Amino acid sequence: MTSDVVRMSELARTGERNPTSGSDADYHCITCSDEGCPLTVVALDEERGLALCEDAAGNRSSVEIALVGVLTPGAVLLVHAGTALTVLEPA
């Protein structure tokens, strides 16, 4: 059985749509309906465990990074509910 996190990161990395959703909404968590979004790390605050990240449209947000380990600016993360779940592309 594939976990939701693994499936969401596969979808984000490949750009595929969720074949079971049947809707226009991509990358939605089946538990809370929030989206998993690819975001690029702009800056790090390692002391607080946060990263300033940016989406493709230039919108920035703080992301909790405890689950993904050591990062560098430029890395692309799969972010769900304000938490980085996995690194999609290292910097």
TIRO-2110 file (N, C-alpha, C; in Angstrom, 1 decimal):
// TIRO-2110
0.8, -1.2, 0.0, N, 1, A
0.0, 0.0, 0.0, CA, 1, A
0.9, 1.2, 0.0, C, 1, A
0.6, 2.2, -0.9, N, 2, A
1.4, 3.4, -1.0, CA, 2, A
0.8, 4.4, -0.1, C, 2, A
1.7, 5.1, 0.7, N, 3, A
1.2, 6.1, 1.7, CA, 3, A
0.7, 7.3, 0.9, C, 3, A
-0.1, 8.2, 1.6, N, 4, A
-0.6, 9.4, 1.0, CA, 4, A
0.6, 10.3, 0.7, C, 4, A
1.6, 10.4, 1.6, N, 5, A
2.8, 11.3, 1.4, CA, 5, A
3.5, 10.8, 0.2, C, 5, A
3.8, 9.6, 0.0, N, 6, A
4.6, 9.1, -1.2, CA, 6, A
3.8, 9.4, -2.4, C, 6, A
2.5, 9.1, -2.4, N, 7, A
1.7, 9.3, -3.6, CA, 7, A
1.6, 10.8, -4.0, C, 7, A
1.5, 11.7, -2.9, N, 8, A
1.4, 13.1, -3.2, CA, 8, A
2.7, 13.6, -3.8, C, 8, A
3.9, 13.1, -3.3, N, 9, A
5.1, 13.5, -3.8, CA, 9, A
5.4, 13.0, -5.2, C, 9, A
4.9, 11.8, -5.5, N, 10, A
5.0, 11.3, -6.9, CA, 10, A
4.2, 12.2, -7.8, C, 10, A
3.0, 12.6, -7.4, N, 11, A
2.1, 13.4, -8.3, CA, 11, A
2.7, 14.8, -8.5, C, 11, A
3.3, 15.4, -7.4, N, 12, A
3.9, 16.7, -7.5, CA, 12, A
5.1, 16.7, -8.4, C, 12, A
5.9, 15.6, -8.3, N, 13, A
7.2, 15.5, -9.0, CA, 13, A
6.9, 15.3, -10.5, C, 13, A
5.9, 14.5, -10.8, N, 14, A
5.7, 14.2, -12.2, CA, 14, A
4.6, 15.0, -12.9, C, 14, A
3.9, 15.8, -12.1, N, 15, A
2.8, 16.6, -12.6, CA, 15, A
1.6, 15.9, -13.0, C, 15, A
1.5, 14.6, -12.6, N, 16, A
0.3, 13.8, -12.9, CA, 16, A
-0.9, 14.3, -12.0, C, 16, A
-2.1, 14.0, -12.5, N, 17, A
-3.3, 14.2, -11.7, CA, 17, A
-3.6, 12.9, -10.9, C, 17, A
-4.3, 13.1, -9.9, N, 18, A
-4.8, 12.0, -9.1, CA, 18, A
-5.9, 11.2, -9.8, C, 18, A
-5.6, 10.0, -10.3, N, 19, A
-6.6, 9.3, -11.1, CA, 19, A
-7.8, 8.9, -10.4, C, 19, A
-7.8, 8.9, -9.1, N, 20, A
-9.0, 8.5, -8.3, CA, 20, A
-9.8, 9.6, -7.9, C, 20, A
-9.3, 10.9, -8.1, N, 21, A
-10.1, 12.0, -7.6, CA, 21, A
-11.3, 12.4, -8.6, C, 21, A
-11.1, 12.3, -9.9, N, 22, A
-12.1, 12.6, -10.8, CA, 22, A
-12.5, 14.1, -10.8, C, 22, A
-11.7, 14.9, -10.1, N, 23, A
-12.0, 16.4, -10.1, CA, 23, A
-10.9, 17.2, -10.6, C, 23, A
-11.1, 18.5, -10.7, N, 24, A
-10.0, 19.4, -11.1, CA, 24, A
-9.0, 19.7, -10.1, C, 24, A
-9.2, 19.2, -8.8, N, 25, A
-8.3, 19.5, -7.8, CA, 25, A
-7.1, 18.5, -7.7, C, 25, A
-5.9, 19.0, -7.9, N, 26, A
-4.7, 18.1, -7.8, CA, 26, A
-4.1, 18.1, -6.4, C, 26, A
-3.5, 17.0, -6.1, N, 27, A
-2.7, 16.9, -4.9, CA, 27, A
-3.4, 17.1, -3.6, C, 27, A
-4.6, 16.7, -3.5, N, 28, A
-5.4, 16.9, -2.3, CA, 28, A
-5.2, 15.7, -1.3, C, 28, A
-5.0, 16.0, -0.1, N, 29, A
-4.9, 15.0, 1.0, CA, 29, A
-6.3, 14.4, 1.2, C, 29, A
-6.3, 13.1, 1.2, N, 30, A
-7.6, 12.4, 1.4, CA, 30, A
-8.1, 12.5, 2.8, C, 30, A
-7.3, 12.9, 3.7, N, 31, A
-7.7, 13.1, 5.1, CA, 31, A
-8.3, 14.4, 5.4, C, 31, A
-7.6, 15.5, 5.0, N, 32, A
-8.1, 16.9, 5.3, CA, 32, A
-8.5, 17.7, 4.2, C, 32, A
-8.3, 17.3, 2.9, N, 33, A
-8.6, 18.0, 1.7, CA, 33, A
-7.7, 19.2, 1.4, C, 33, A
-6.6, 19.3, 2.2, N, 34, A
-5.6, 20.4, 2.0, CA, 34, A
-4.8, 19.9, 0.8, C, 34, A
-4.1, 20.9, 0.1, N, 35, A
-3.3, 20.5, -1.0, CA, 35, A
-1.8, 20.3, -0.6, C, 35, A
-1.1, 19.4, -1.3, N, 36, A
0.3, 19.3, -1.2, CA, 36, A
0.9, 20.2, -2.4, C, 36, A
1.7, 21.2, -2.1, N, 37, A
2.2, 22.1, -3.1, CA, 37, A
3.7, 22.1, -3.2, C, 37, A
4.3, 22.1, -4.3, N, 38, A
5.7, 22.2, -4.5, CA, 38, A
6.1, 23.7, -4.2, C, 38, A
7.0, 23.9, -3.3, N, 39, A
7.5, 25.2, -3.0, CA, 39, A
9.0, 25.2, -3.0, C, 39, A
9.6, 26.3, -3.4, N, 40, A
11.1, 26.5, -3.4, CA, 40, A
11.6, 27.2, -2.2, C, 40, A
12.6, 26.7, -1.6, N, 41, A
13.2, 27.3, -0.4, CA, 41, A
14.0, 28.6, -0.8, C, 41, A
13.7, 29.7, -0.2, N, 42, A
14.3, 31.0, -0.4, CA, 42, A
15.3, 31.2, 0.7, C, 42, A
15.0, 31.0, 1.9, N, 43, A
15.9, 31.3, 3.1, CA, 43, A
15.5, 30.3, 4.2, C, 43, A
16.5, 30.1, 5.1, N, 44, A
16.3, 29.1, 6.2, CA, 44, A
16.5, 29.8, 7.5, C, 44, A
15.7, 29.4, 8.5, N, 45, A
15.9, 29.8, 9.9, CA, 45, A
16.0, 28.4, 10.6, C, 45, A
17.2, 27.9, 10.6, N, 46, A
17.5, 26.5, 11.1, CA, 46, A
17.2, 26.5, 12.6, C, 46, A
17.5, 27.6, 13.3, N, 47, A
17.3, 27.7, 14.8, CA, 47, A
15.9, 27.4, 15.1, C, 47, A
15.0, 28.0, 14.4, N, 48, A
13.5, 27.8, 14.6, CA, 48, A
12.9, 26.7, 13.8, C, 48, A
13.7, 26.1, 12.9, N, 49, A
13.2, 24.9, 12.1, CA, 49, A
12.2, 25.4, 11.1, C, 49, A
12.4, 26.6, 10.5, N, 50, A
11.5, 27.1, 9.5, CA, 50, A
12.3, 27.5, 8.2, C, 50, A
11.6, 27.5, 7.1, N, 51, A
12.1, 27.9, 5.8, CA, 51, A
11.1, 28.9, 5.2, C, 51, A
11.6, 30.0, 4.6, N, 52, A
10.8, 30.9, 3.8, CA, 52, A
10.8, 30.3, 2.4, C, 52, A
9.6, 30.0, 1.9, N, 53, A
9.5, 29.3, 0.6, CA, 53, A
8.6, 30.2, -0.3, C, 53, A
8.7, 29.9, -1.6, N, 54, A
8.0, 30.6, -2.6, CA, 54, A
7.4, 29.6, -3.6, C, 54, A
6.2, 29.9, -4.0, N, 55, A
5.5, 29.1, -5.0, CA, 55, A
5.8, 29.7, -6.4, C, 55, A
5.3, 29.1, -7.4, N, 56, A
5.6, 29.5, -8.8, CA, 56, A
5.0, 30.9, -9.1, C, 56, A
4.0, 31.3, -8.4, N, 57, A
3.5, 32.6, -8.6, CA, 57, A
4.2, 33.7, -7.8, C, 57, A
5.2, 33.3, -7.0, N, 58, A
6.0, 34.3, -6.2, CA, 58, A
5.4, 34.5, -4.8, C, 58, A
4.4, 33.8, -4.5, N, 59, A
3.8, 34.0, -3.1, CA, 59, A
4.7, 33.3, -2.1, C, 59, A
5.0, 33.9, -1.0, N, 60, A
5.9, 33.4, 0.0, CA, 60, A
5.2, 33.0, 1.3, C, 60, A
5.7, 32.0, 1.9, N, 61, A
5.2, 31.5, 3.2, CA, 61, A
6.2, 30.8, 4.0, C, 61, A
6.0, 30.8, 5.3, N, 62, A
6.9, 30.1, 6.2, CA, 62, A
6.5, 28.6, 6.3, C, 62, A
7.5, 27.7, 6.3, N, 63, A
7.2, 26.3, 6.3, CA, 63, A
8.0, 25.6, 7.4, C, 63, A
7.4, 24.7, 8.1, N, 64, A
8.1, 23.9, 9.1, CA, 64, A
8.9, 22.8, 8.4, C, 64, A
10.2, 22.7, 8.8, N, 65, A
11.0, 21.8, 8.0, CA, 65, A
11.6, 20.6, 8.8, C, 65, A
11.1, 20.4, 10.0, N, 66, A
11.7, 19.3, 10.8, CA, 66, A
11.7, 17.9, 10.2, C, 66, A
10.8, 17.6, 9.3, N, 67, A
10.6, 16.3, 8.8, CA, 67, A
11.6, 16.0, 7.6, C, 67, A
12.2, 17.0, 7.0, N, 68, A
13.0, 16.8, 5.8, CA, 68, A
14.5, 16.9, 6.0, C, 68, A
15.0, 17.2, 7.1, N, 69, A
16.4, 17.3, 7.4, CA, 69, A
17.1, 18.5, 6.8, C, 69, A
18.4, 18.4, 6.5, N, 70, A
19.2, 19.5, 6.1, CA, 70, A
18.8, 20.0, 4.7, C, 70, A
18.6, 21.3, 4.6, N, 71, A
18.2, 21.9, 3.3, CA, 71, A
19.2, 23.0, 2.9, C, 71, A
19.1, 23.4, 1.7, N, 72, A
19.8, 24.6, 1.2, CA, 72, A
18.8, 25.4, 0.3, C, 72, A
19.0, 26.7, 0.2, N, 73, A
18.1, 27.5, -0.6, CA, 73, A
18.1, 27.0, -2.1, C, 73, A
17.0, 26.9, -2.7, N, 74, A
16.8, 26.4, -4.0, CA, 74, A
16.2, 25.0, -4.1, C, 74, A
16.2, 24.3, -2.9, N, 75, A
15.5, 23.0, -2.9, CA, 75, A
14.0, 23.2, -3.1, C, 75, A
13.4, 22.2, -3.7, N, 76, A
11.9, 22.2, -3.9, CA, 76, A
11.4, 21.2, -3.0, C, 76, A
10.4, 21.6, -2.2, N, 77, A
9.7, 20.8, -1.2, CA, 77, A
8.3, 20.5, -1.5, C, 77, A
7.8, 19.4, -1.1, N, 78, A
6.3, 19.2, -1.1, CA, 78, A
5.8, 19.6, 0.2, C, 78, A
5.0, 20.6, 0.2, N, 79, A
4.5, 21.2, 1.5, CA, 79, A
3.0, 21.0, 1.6, C, 79, A
2.6, 20.5, 2.8, N, 80, A
1.2, 20.2, 3.1, CA, 80, A
0.9, 20.8, 4.4, C, 80, A
-0.1, 21.6, 4.5, N, 81, A
-0.6, 22.2, 5.7, CA, 81, A
0.5, 22.9, 6.5, C, 81, A
1.4, 23.6, 5.7, N, 82, A
2.5, 24.4, 6.3, CA, 82, A
3.7, 23.6, 6.8, C, 82, A
3.7, 22.3, 6.4, N, 83, A
4.8, 21.4, 6.8, CA, 83, A
5.4, 20.8, 5.6, C, 83, A
6.8, 20.8, 5.5, N, 84, A
7.4, 20.2, 4.4, CA, 84, A
7.4, 18.7, 4.6, C, 84, A
6.9, 17.9, 3.7, N, 85, A
6.8, 16.4, 3.8, CA, 85, A
8.0, 15.7, 3.2, C, 85, A
8.5, 16.2, 2.1, N, 86, A
9.7, 15.6, 1.4, CA, 86, A
10.4, 16.6, 0.5, C, 86, A
11.6, 16.3, 0.2, N, 87, A
12.3, 17.1, -0.8, CA, 87, A
12.0, 16.5, -2.2, C, 87, A
11.5, 17.3, -3.1, N, 88, A
11.2, 16.9, -4.4, CA, 88, A
12.4, 17.0, -5.3, C, 88, A
13.2, 18.1, -5.1, N, 89, A
14.4, 18.4, -5.9, CA, 89, A
15.4, 19.0, -5.0, C, 89, A
16.5, 18.4, -4.7, N, 90, A
17.6, 19.1, -3.9, CA, 90, A
18.1, 20.3, -4.7, C, 90, A
18.7, 21.2, -3.9, N, 91, A
19.3, 22.4, -4.5, CA, 91, A
20.6, 22.1, -5.2, C, 91, A
END
